[in-house]
Amino acid sequence: MLACPSSSLHGLATLQRHSQPSHFLLSNSLFFPPSPRLAASRKCNFRSLLSGRSSRRSAVRASADSPEVSESVVSDSGVLQPYSVKIPVGDRHILVETGHIGRQASGSVTVTDGETIVYTTVCLDDVPSEPSDFFPLSVHYQERFSAAGRTSGGFFKREGKTRDHEVLICRLIDRPLRPTMPKGFYHETQILSWVLSYDGLHSPDSLAVTAAGIAVALSEVPMSKAIAGVRVGLVGDKYIVNPTTKEMEHSELDLLLAGTDSAILMIEGYSNFIPEEKLLRAVEVGQDAVRAICNEVEALVKKCGKPKMLDAIKLPPPELYEHVEEIAGDEIVKVLHIRNKIPRRKALSSLEEKVLNILTEKGFVSNDSKLRSSSETIVEVLEDEEEDEEVIVDGEVDEGDVHIKLTSHKPALLFSEVDVKLVFKEVTSKFWRKRIVEGGKRSDGRTPDQIRPINSRCGLLPRAHGSALFTRGETQSLAVVTLGDKQMAQRIDGLDGDDELKRFYLQYSFPPSCVGEVGRIGAPSRREIGHGMLAERSLERILPSENDFPYTIRVESTITESNGSSSMASVCGGILALQDAGVPIKCSIAGIAMGMVLDTKEFGGDGTPLILSDIVGSEDASGDMDFKVAGNEDGITAFQMDIKVGGITLPIMRKALQQARDGRKHILEAMTNCSPPPANRLSKYAPLIHIMKVKPDRVNLIIGSGGKKIKSIIEESGVEAIDADDNGTVKIFAKDLPSLERSKAIISSLAMVPTIGDIYRNCEIKSIASYGVFVEIAPGREGLCHISELSSGWLPKAEDVFKVGDRIDVKLIEINEKGQLRLSHRALLPDTNPDNSNVKQSTGELADDTETSSKSPEKSKDNSSTPKITSSSKRSSEDDSVLPSKKFVRRLVNSSQDKPLTNKEKTKKSSNKAAGSVSVNDESTLVSGEA
């Protein structure tokens, strides 16, 4: 028969049970006997610890067999006095202080490392909540921006919704504390933790775990042992306890470990494919550090700790375990042979209803004499108010006196519904363990190290950039990959001051339909955030660098079926979806969840812990460990372990890691048989990215004032986005190739460096002003052609000769200090005044010089100044009235370069088109110049 489970309280010989047994006779009350006196006796009566406490609640003295707690550091007025202690951690000390602030809380503490300070409190509800199989513990952690001398961004300048990073630390605090809480303690417990100061070097997350463990140890919560947490990094071959943020930048390992002085309760971390032996060594280093902290905390508790509320622990009566086994033991064994999850769950629910009906409504008749005598005692207590009433059950009646002859009846026992449910769950867990240990078979018929059947397919969503459906047994994940630009990156506002942009993130969702249930749909739960981060950090190490693959990558993992290890299914599905999207990953990885039955001797084994590979949901719920490991045959990228018992040792972890490695090899091999296989190329619906390098001083021209220019380029070309960095790197994101080419041509023209004397052919007039026209010499690049440079004669208005859309040839004659271009159309016009002989003569002489200069460039340079002066001296007053001499001289000075179709200029034209990367569809042509 199943003995009553012992409490997890360390060092306690006995525990106070219910002040009255929870079973009673034929009562309509569900949890308490109908007698008011008995009901009053069921209330928690506690002695007050401090004189100023409310009379509604008081603390319980430790039982005689409990470890003695030394007198607290309390003043005459009953107020806890400040007390502090320095604890060595790694190569420095942390300062633990209590009694300074938060003195009305059941436990409060501040922990300081460097200039990082974490303040944590623990409070308990006065009245116990409804009994359940889940300890009523809530954890809230908050990083206040004032800790780093900042204010939160946005419209509201106050911390609001818990951020994902804070949720993850809440889970780190909760997971090691929950297994140490005693069964039967139902007072709601709340842990609040704030970061009050942050120096940018010492991370607050591991401090928060330690602070929570110390605060609970100082409080009235009957926790079994003190808990502490540390971070372990690996820089080179050196293991560092609680490394600084700068040291973590060079670390290959990020391990956060929590435990007691004798066992490990929780580990979580990420690494760069480190082997199992290095991970075990890091765990060993972390466990030594945790042990040292816990020893100091135990000494602190003896001085400042409060008495524990041991009398508040309410456990089901021991005989209830035997009753449940007697009623449903054989049927539970049969139900556990059902392989599929849903039929097995429904069968267990039906069987539980049957047990509840018997033990809470009909009443259970026991054949055990001991239980019968105990029940008769309850009958006397319940019926003491009606002891004068006589009931004739059976016998003879004579005249005169009434003779009563009672016959003995076996009492029908009733128990509370909550106790029956708790015991039924534990009895089911016992038979499940016994089946695995004795029979060597699990509920689905597998051996302990066997993996469920694996099936996967890719490309099932035609419009998605990458998709995969990964199925392992009754666990299924639909993974979808979306590629985007920098605007799609996830922005994170942290204490460091610099907003972090994550170019890769994984979002995990667990709808209630995946387990065949009806539930709430809304914001992601803490569990979803935690599972998503584990899968994200698992995949992060295999992604290419931003230089090799400049896309922002988003992975969505929707769990469509769940029966254990859905986060590891997200890892496997995510890998296939990334390959289907054409992301050049470094290698493939897989994830697996490991379970354990710690005490096998109780169930017919030899006492050696039994490790289970690829656990299902029932094995997770009834087992003693949930150990998730991701990686390949060479090493590990992520891991997470939760313990549901007192803790495990390094040899058990070593065996679990070795078995997990064999499981990952099997899964990776099965993933290679994916049908259809991954596409391994970019989807035609994925955005195109083109990277250009320009001179850093040209970036401002591309962006423009207030980003106006870059916005106009996006609108004009039709691209999705343009990202220009200060180092001259320009990234263009487009949906199609034509829009990409248009934006590339515009940016090339903006980034080119024009030279005075460059000639541009067939350029479009974009706008006309009273003082001239604006001509587009290249896409997105305009210059002013003054009205005096539009014609060789006098022109009253530009619009009299030109209109918007006309195309003309222009020459660059000036660049001012602002970078604005001044163009001339007149400098390229031939001589149109045949009546002036002087002009003809000058032109003829200049033409001869031009022919000579085309044959000898050096001679052209030497003679270029001669015609300017000569032609200027030969001009008559009559010519001056037609064309101002200053402008005419400018034309003559540059006339040696005005022949538009010389071989030399044709060569420059072709070379500059290539250098400027101007689109071939553009009618504007760069004749000469530098791009």
ZIWONOR-V269078 format. One record per helix or strand of 2 or more residues. SS is the DSSP state (~ for helix, > for strand). FROM is the first residue (numbers start at 0). LEN is the number of residues. If there is no record, write none. Layout:
((SS:FROM:LEN) (SS:FROM:LEN))
//
This chain:
((~:35:6) (>:82:7) (>:91:7) (>:106:7) (>:115:9) (>:136:7) (~:144:4) (~:163:15) (>:188:9) (~:203:15) (>:227:8) (>:237:4) (~:244:4) (>:252:7) (>:263:11) (~:275:29) (~:309:3) (~:317:18) (~:340:22) (>:363:2) (~:368:14) (~:383:3) (>:411:3) (~:416:23) (>:453:5) (>:465:7) (>:474:10) (~:485:3) (>:489:3) (>:499:3) (>:503:6) (~:511:4) (~:525:15) (>:551:10) (~:565:15) (>:589:8) (~:600:3) (>:609:4) (~:616:6) (>:624:7) (>:635:8) (~:649:22) (>:687:6) (~:695:8) (~:704:13) (>:720:4) (>:728:6) (~:736:15) (>:758:11) (>:771:7) (>:780:6) (~:786:3) (~:797:3) (>:806:9) (>:820:4) (~:825:3) (~:836:19) (~:856:18) (~:876:6) (~:884:9) (~:894:3) (~:902:14) (>:924:2))
//
